[in-house]
Amino acid sequence: MKGPTENVDAALVMCPPTYMAAEVANNQWMKDIPADRRRINITKVKNQFFDLYSLLTDECLVYLLPPKPGLQDQVYTSNAGAVLPHCDKTFIASNFRAEGRAGEETEAITFLEKLGYSCESPPFFFEGEAELKWLRDNIYFGGYGVRTSLKALEWVAKKFDAQIISIEEKDPYLYHLDCSIFPLSSDLVLAYTAGIPRAALKEIEKVATIIPISKSQAYGGVTNSLRLGYTLYNDSCITELPNPHPAFPTLKEEQEKNKFLETLCRNYGLELTFVNMSETLKSGALLSCCVLHLAYDRVELCKP
């Protein structure tokens, strides 16, 4: 069962937003936006998607999952399931609670089986890598309460010999764990500490050093980042601000979020790359939602 977890080349799965839509408001961000204001500009979102894709293909292997009509959120591959790095080519498919998302996991299973992955389906609600963040070895952080069931995390832990630190989610705007936690390295974690139960924080502190972030930074997408090697990717719509669109942050909020990330990367010897993904904001989604890890590349960081 055990396989290598370090020093492997990164590999990702993405899905072009060919049929992306925002008709079904299946999260709180979308519910706050009038239907006519969250209509997706397909030309624009395709341009933004392939801007990100072209950057990531310079860093690693990126597979493209064929898009299917009728799956409005299929572009968000981090929700389709989760690969377990401590196991040999094992994929846990999602069991969606959210309206309008069933079927995405079927497309992912079909695709990954062709790549040689063993695909398992949990009998409880589970929404993928966005809810199961890998730290190192068999250690994971698991989110539950809004979309994913605690029983699903317990099922994964027992069936696959995983150590999962379970974190209850209560904020409807932070409806997946990737909105609150981001493992920057194998022993360093960005976390919205005020939104995490104290008992869970103590468990996290046993396995990693926590860099705390504020509520506004969590809402702004600090933890919805992607790290490949020595580059940290984060989306920023600052070139479109100020803009009164209800999905967009204020100019001040975006400037403060970007400044925080710039300081973080400078302290840890990382290069920071911003990508404008403003159309995904209409779905209540950010950059990390658009990638599913098949393999991670966690090189060591400089210490400040």
Phi, psi and omega in degrees: 000318185289143179220176181294144180235356182228159174057039174246150178292139181289149174215139185230161170239131175230163180225121179303145184275041185303320183245022181298140178208171178225034183289320179268112180277093188252018170210167188295325178301315181293323180295335180279351183253125176304147185305322182287342180269345180256012177297132185277132171272100188298318179300316182292317182291327175296317179299316180293318179300312184283341168297314178294314180303316182294325177292316184289328179289345172285341185256329188200178176280129179236117174273145176252119177281128180298128179286149181237134177303141177094350179256089189295335184248016184297336178301335183271075187293340179295344179266351185287339181162190181217134172273137179265106184297337182277355177248166182271104175048058179243128182239127176260110182286153180283155172234094194287135169268327186292141179295140174082008186247345179301135182114332178297321182292327179296317178296321179293318179299312180302318182291312185287330175298326177291338177270003176092015181273142170275122187251128180241147179241119181287149180277006182232164180300132182203134185235043161082198182302330178299339180251352183228096186261122182279137176257298177190163178047236179252025184262128181224158167253131182238131178260143179209161173122322179261307182246320185259145179272143174301325179297329178294318179295319178295323178297315179297315182300316183287315186289330187239018176052050180253143173264105184248121173273109186276134184232117181284134179253133181234336182282118182295342178276341177248066194274352170234157184294333180292353173278348186235337186223139174218111175290109181283330177208188182286351179217020183222128187227129169277133183210139173280087190296326181292342181259005182247131179306145185301319181298320179292322178300319179297323178291321178297318182296340178286337186242350183201160172272133183262131168257109185286145173235161182273172178297317180295326177289323176294314178297329181280351174097022178303317183276355176271041180263172176225131176246127173233115182059237181258020179242133175250127180253137177213148179268146180214126178261025187298333179290347178256006182255154000285143181214128184283008181299132184297342179277344187267148173286169172285162179301318181297315179300316181292321178297318181292321177297314181295321179296320178300314181293324177297317178294317178302312183292323177296320181292329186249014174069033180253151172267135182253128178236121176264141178231132179281114178237043189299329181292329179290339178299332179293340176262005185070031186234160181224186192304313184297338179295338187269004182227139173244125179282130165264326177210148183252153175235094184254079176288157182291146181262155168291144178261134181291000000 
